[in-house]
Each structure stands twice: as structure tokens, then as C-alpha cells.
Amino acid sequence: MPNFLKPRASALPLWLIPMLYVGVTAVCGLTLPRLEQEYFAAYSHGMSVASAQATLSAIASGMMALTGIVFALAFVMVQFSAVAYSPRLVAWFGRDPLLFHALGLFTATFFYAIVTLAWIDRGGDGTVPLFSVVLVTALLILSMIVFARLVQRLNDIQITNVLHFVGQQGREVIRAMFPSLDAPAAGAAPESWRNAAEEARRRPVTQNLRYSGEPATLARFQTAALVQQARAADAVIVMECAVGDTLVDDTLLLRVHGGREPLAEAPLRQAIRAARERTFEQDPKYPLRLLVDIAIKALSPAINDPTTAVQAIDQIEDLLRRLGRRTLDAGCAMDEQGALRLVFPTPTWEDYLTLAFDEIRQYGASSVQVVRRLRSALLGLADSVTDAARKAVVERYLDHLNLVVERSALDAEDRVMALQEDRQGLGLSRRRTEPEQDAVTGR
């Protein structure tokens, strides 16, 4: 799995990484050669002054050339990826910490080679500092290792790795956010939660909280903190914005229903995190959005790569199968006593299905390969989901897909081909017998 997209554990600004390398190198360049001359001047390796100067000059000049080549290639690859994938993924590529560590290490090697050159034959004594030359050599070797790792990282941008990573992020979010339908408490919980949420909304509104600032995206909210604040005031907080929504100035964030006293605004705002762009955190729609972006980009006339769209559908189908076995309308949070304290918007099964397939169906309607893979995905979902209502939604969508094929510009033979499901798109037709179709559709 590519590491360049993994969430950053550190809040350290990435631009500060090479600056730290430069700062440490500057301190070492001012102190280590002096300590070496003072206490280790007797140590020698027999290298002549001319050889040492030539070697260090070559390292210094070579590191600057290597830095330019590497980062030119890196940014060309990122720009190329913006065309092939999605502009929303390019920002993640450009924030790969390895790029900044490589820049810092290459600069440190160059800088320390220059410093060591200044201490060779200092004062005409004909000496070459042993440990400084060894340190420059070690930095050069480490730079080559990082360079090799950077080349491997660029190779990770290939489409299969990117699709797998986005799908993996979606699987982790689904696993963390939604309980399984088979869980002991999952059976009647959605209906009771909906009733409790409706009852909470009938309570009088005692407080509104609005967003103030530049446009941003609601990235996450701290459920535990909001529940605790609502419990302290015996109130119910109803979020009016969902994770992934764009917030503009004066957008209503939440309403407080009931309560003995108004809640402090500062802690409420601290529990709601806004960011410049959407993240995978608490947003299972975002991985689907990225996969759909990649698919429809591949289906554009400029690229015309339906096989990539089929690969994206592979990941989309996997995510939908997992969502189909989860409790999706868990848009409520209770306190320790089981009292409802927080209500927040969550997508329905139909919302996920629409997000996953609508645009691919629209842009790929003229591609037999894409339509066959979509049909296979929908039939697989119909087999996979156990909830009758969700199965009915899938069947309605399958009927809609069949209608699109019948009304498409494809000729009669292509329509027959398009109505056959194929997990490879074009590769292995799977004709279902009538009993098998009846078992899936219930007709």
C-alpha cells in the first residue's frame, strides 16, 4: 500500500522539515570541524589535499544536480497523476513527507560538503579533517538510499496501488463507524434511534451555532465532547451539517434543543473541526467520491480508458458490499445512561448507491465493458445484502441500468452483450439461467 497518502500523525509543517535539516547541518558545520581540529587533529586517513578537494567538490555539485533532477521528476509525475486520477489526490501526493526529507538530506549533504571544503588545508597546514570527510561520505550514502526509496515511492503512484489505497481507507472508515447488522444491539436500533431523534427535534430550540470564517469543509466532530456538553445541560445537540459539507460564512452548524442553560460556544466550536479539504476521517462517502472521480476521468474522451473504470468499480463494489452489511442510519449518540444527546446527518443506502454508480452509469453508458461490470456489481450486491429494503433499492437500480442500455445508442447486438454481467468488463460473459435470476430478483 502506498504510504504517501497515510494520515499524518505529526502536526509539524512539512516545509519545516528541510529547514530543520539545514539548521542542524549549520550547527554541526560550525562546531564539529572545530572540535575535530582541537581534539582529533592527530587522526589522518592519508588522503591528499587535492584529492579531498576534488572529491568534496564533486559531491557538492552532484547533490545540487541530483536535487533538481529528482524534484523535477517528482512534480512531473504528480502533474501527470492529476490528469489520470483526480485533482483531490494530487494534494496528497505533494504532501508526501519523504519528498521533504529527501530535500532536507540532499541539502544537508551539499552544505556539509562545502563546510568540510573550508577546513581542508586550513591555514596552510596540509591536513584533511578525517571525521568530517567520513560524515560527508555517510551522508552521501544515506542520500542514495533515500533517492532509491523516492524512486520506489514514485512507482507507488501507479493506478492499481492508488485504487487499492483509497479502497483500504474506505474499508477502515466503514469498520470504525458502522456496527454490523449482525451485532446484538443492531436489530431494532435504527427505528428506535429515528424515533428518539424525531422526539428530540420537537423540543424547543434554545441555541444556534453558526460558522464564521472563510469557506472550509467539515472534516470531523468529536462525538464524545459534544455528548458530554449536552449531558451537562440536559440538552440534545442536532448537527445541521454533515461531515464533508462545505461551510461558508454564517452557515448553521448545529441547534441545541432543550437544556437548563445555554452551552458555552467555545467548547462547541473546539469539538467541530473544519479543514480546507475533505479527509477520510469520519467520511465514508469520500473514498467512494475519489473512486468515482478516477472512474469518470478514465471514461472521458481525452483519456478513454474503460479498464481503469472497471478497476475502480471493483473497489466500489467491495465498499458497497461492506456498507450493505452495516447499520447505516446510526446518526445518534447516547450518554452513559442511554439518553439521546447528539443527532447528526448520515447518508442512506440509496445515497451511497447513487454516489457510487450514477455518474459512472451516465458517463459509461456507451461502453459495453463498463455497463457489463456495473451490471455484475449490482447483481453481486443483490446477492450480498440481506436487508429486504436495500435489496429492493438495488433491484430498482438494476432495472434503471437495463432501461438505460435499452435506450442507448448501442446497436442490437451490443445491447445484448451489455446486458450480460461480467466481472472483468470484457472477458468472461456470465449468462444467468431463469431460476438464478428469479432467486436474485425475487420474481
N, C-alpha and C positions, 0 to 999 in steps of 0.2 A: 504494500500500500504506500503511495506517495506520502512523504512526511511534510511536504511544503504546505499542505492545507490544514494541518492539525491545529486546533486552537492553541493560542499562545498562553503559556502558564505565567509568563512574566509580563509586568506592565512596563518594562523598560522600553523606551522608544527605540525603534530599530536603527534610526540614524545615529544614535549614541554609541552603538556597538563599535563601528570603526574608529570613532573618536576616542573610545577607551583604549583601543589598541595603540593608537598614536600617542596618547598620553602616557601609557605605561612604557612604550618604547622610548619616548623622550626622557623620562625619568631614568630609565636604565642606561640610556646613552650618555647621560650626564654624570652618572655615578659609577657604573661598573668599570669602564676603562680606567678611571682614576684609582679605584680600589685595586684593580689588576696591576697598574703601574706601581702602586705603593707597596703591595704585599706579595705579588706573584711575578714580579719582573724577571726573576731568575728562570722561570719556565719558558721553554722555547720548543718549536717544532721543526726548525731548520729551513723554513720557507723563506726565500729571499724577498726583499722589499719589492722588487719589480714584479715577481710572481704574485705576491699577495695583492698588490695594487691592481694588477690586471684581472685577477680572479674576482675581487670585490667589485670592480667597475663593471665587469660583465654581469654579475648577479644583480647589481643595482639597475643597470639599464634594461636587463632582461625582465625584471619584475614589473617595471612600468609598461613594457610592451605586452607582457602576459596579461596584466590587469586590463589594459584596453581591449585586447582581443576577447578575453573571457566575457567581459561585461557587454561588449558589442554583440557577441553571440547570444548571451542570455536575454537581452532585451529584444533581439530579433525573434528569438523563439517565443517569447511572451507575446509579442505583437502578432506573430503568426497564429498562436493559440487563440487570440481574441477573435480571429476570423473563423477558426474551425470550431470553437466551443461556444463560450458565452462571455460577454464583457464582464459579467459579475464574477467570473472565475479568475480573470486576469489580475485583479487586485490581490487575490490570494497568492498567485504565482509571484507577483512582485514583492510580496512581503515575506518571502522565504528567508528565515534568519541565516541560512547557510550563505546566501549571497553577501550579506553584510559582514559575516565573519570572514569570508574569503577576502573581501575588500580590505578589512582591517589587517588580516595576516599578511597579504601581499604588500600593503603599505608599510607595515612594521618591518618586514624583511628588507624592503628598499631603504627605509630610514636608518635602520641599524647598520646596514652595509655602508652607507655614507658616513655615519659616525665612526665606524671602525677605520675607514679610509683616512679620516682625520688624525687618528692616533698611530698610524704606521709611520715609522721613521720620524717620530715627533722630536723636534729639537736636534735632528741630525744624528740620533743615536743608533740608527740602523736596526731597530727592533720591530718585531711584528707581534702585536698582542695575541697570545695563544688562545685564551678563553673567548675573546670576542670573535675571533675568526671561527672557532668551533661553534659558537652560538649562531653566527650568521649561517653556517652550513646546516645546522639543525633547523633553523627557520626555513631555509630553502627546501629541505626535505619535507618538512611539515606542509609547506605551501604546495608542493607537488601532490601530496596525499589529498589535501583539500581540493586541489584542482581536479584530481581524478574523481573525487566524490561529487564535485559540482557537475562534471560531465555526466555522471550516472544520474544525478538528480534531474538534469535536463531530459534524460531519456525517460524519466518517470512521467513526463507530460504526455506521453502517447495516450491515445483515446481510451484504450482498454483500462489502463490504470486510473485515469480520471473518472471514468464511469463507475468503476468499482469503488473508488473512494467516496464519491457522492452517495452511492447506494449504501455504503457502510455507515456513513454519517446518519442517513435516514433510518437505518435499522437500529442504531444506538438510541436515537431520539424516541422512536416508537417504543422500544423496550423500556425506556426510562419513564415515559409519560403515561402510557395507557396500560391499564390492567387487562389481563386476558379474560375473554368471555367465560372461560372455564374456571376462573378464580372463585372461591367460595362465596364472596360477597358481591360478585358481579352480576348475578342473575337479575334481580329486581331493582338494582341500584339506579339505573338510568331514569326510570319512571319516577321513583321517589325523589331523585335529585331535581328533576324537572318541576315536580310539584312544589318542592321546597323553594326553588328559585322563583317560581311564579308568586308564591306567597310572600317571599321577601320583597319582590318588586312592588307589591301592593302597600307596603309600609311607606309612610311619608318620607319624602326626600329631605334630609336635614343639611346636606352639604354637597357641593360640587367642586371638583378639582379639575382645572384646565391647564393645558400645556402652554408654556411661554418660551419662545425662542425660535431659532432657525429650524427649517424642516429637518426632521430626523425620523428614524424608524424605531418603533417599539421593539427592542431586542429581547427583553425578558422582564419579568416581575417576580419579586420574592414572595412566594405564596405564604411562607411561614410568618414573615414580618407583617404582612397585611392581615392575616388571620389574627395574629396577636393584638394588633391595634384595634381591630373590630371587636374582638372579645372584651378588651378593656373597657370599651364604651357601650357594650351590649348592642352593637350595630351590625349591619350587613353591608359589605362593600361590593358594589356591582361595577365591574370593569366595562367601560363603553368602547374600548379599543382592544383589538386582538393583537397578539404577537405577530409582527410582520407588517402591521399597518403603518402608513406614513403619517407622522404628526406634523401639523402646521400650527402656526400661532393661533391660540385660543381654541384649540381642539379639546373637546370634553374628554378627559381621561377616565374619570370614574364618578360615581354617585354613591353617597352614603345614605342608607335607608335606616331610619330609626336611630337609636342611640341616646344615651343620657346627656352627652355633651359633644360638641364638635371635636373632630380629631385634629391633631396638630398636622399642619401641611408639610412641614419639613421632613418628618419621618415617612410620610406617604410618598413624597417625591423621591426620597432616597431608595424606597423599595421598588421604584419603577425605573428601569434602565433604558435610556434611549441611545442609539448609535447612528452613525452615518449610513450604515447599510445593514441589510438583513444578515442574520447569523443562523447557524444550525441549531443553536441553543433554544429549547422550548418551541421550536418551529418546524414540525414535521412536514409542512407544506413546502418549505424552502428546498429541500433535496429534490422533491418532485418538480418544482419550478425549474431548477437547474437542469435536470434531466430532460424536461420538455424543451427548454431553450436549446440544448445541444441537438435534440432530435429535429426540431423545426429549422434550425440553422443548417443542418445537413440536408434537409429537404428543399432548401432554397435553390432557385435556378442557378445561382452563382456557384454553388458547391455541388449539388446534385449527387448526394451520397446516401442513398436509402439504407445501405448496410449499416452505417453508423446509427441511423434512426432505429433500426431493428435492435441493435445492441443496447440502445437507450431504453427501448421498450422492455428488454429482458430485465433490467434493473427496476423499471417502473412496476412491472407485474409482480416482482418479488415484494416490493414495498406494499403494494395494494393487498397482496395475499396476507401479509402480516397485519395490516390495518384491519382487514376483514375479520380477523380472529380476536380483535381487541375491542374494549369498551371505549367508544369514541366520544360520547357525549358526557364525559366526566368533567364538565365545566363548573364544578363546585368544589369547595374546600370546607371542611368542618373543623371545629376546635376539638379539644380533648374530650369534651362532654357530648360530642356528636351534634352540636348546634351549628347550623349553616352560618358561615361568616364571610365567604367570598364566592362571587359568581363571575365567571369570565367567559367570553365567547369562544366556542370551539367549532371547527368545521364538521359537517355531517358526512356520512359515507358518500352521498351523492356529490357533495362538494369535492371530495377527493377524486372521485371518478371523473368528474368534469374537468378538474385541473389536469389530471393525468393524461386524458385521451382527446379532449375536444380539439385542441389546436393541431395535434398530430393527425387526427382524422381529417381536419379541414385542409391542411397543407399537403397531406399524403394521400388524398382521395384518388389521385391519378396514378399512384404507384401500386401495382399489384403486390409487390413484395411487402410494402408497409401494411396494406389492408389485410393481407393474409396473416401477418404477425399480430395485428390488432385483434383479428377475429380469434386467433389462437389464445391470446391473453384473456379475452373476455370469457371464452369457454372454460379456460382454466380457472378463472375467478368464480364462475358459476359452480364449478365442481368443488372449489375450495371453501367458499363461505358457507356457514351453517345457519345463519340467521335468514329467515324466510323473506323479510322485508329487503334485506340487502341483496339477496339473490334475485328478487323481482326487479330491483334497480338495474342490476347487471343485465338481465334479460331484456329490459326495455332499451338499454343502450345497445345491445347486440342487434335488436330489431332496427334501431335507428341506423346502425352501421350497414346492415343489409339494404335498407332503403337508399342510403347514400350510394352504395355500389350500383343498385338497380337504376338510379337516375344519373349516374356518372357518364362521362364521355367515352368510357371504355366500350369496345365492341362486344358482341355477344359471347365470344369465346373467352375474352379477357375477364368478363364478368363472372363466368363460370369458374375460372381459375381464382378470381379474387374471393369468391365465396367459400373456398376451401381453406381451412386453417392450416398453418404451417409455422412451427416454432422457429424455423430458420428463415422465414420470409419466402424465399425461393430455394427449395432444396428437397423437401420431403412432404408431399401432399398427404393429408390425413382426411380421408372421407369417412364420416361417421354414418353408421347404419341408422335406420329409423328408430329401433329400440334404444340405441345410445343417445340419440337426440332427444327422445321423449324423456329419458331419465334425467337429462340435464335441464331441459326447459320445463318439464312437468306437463307437457302437452300430450 
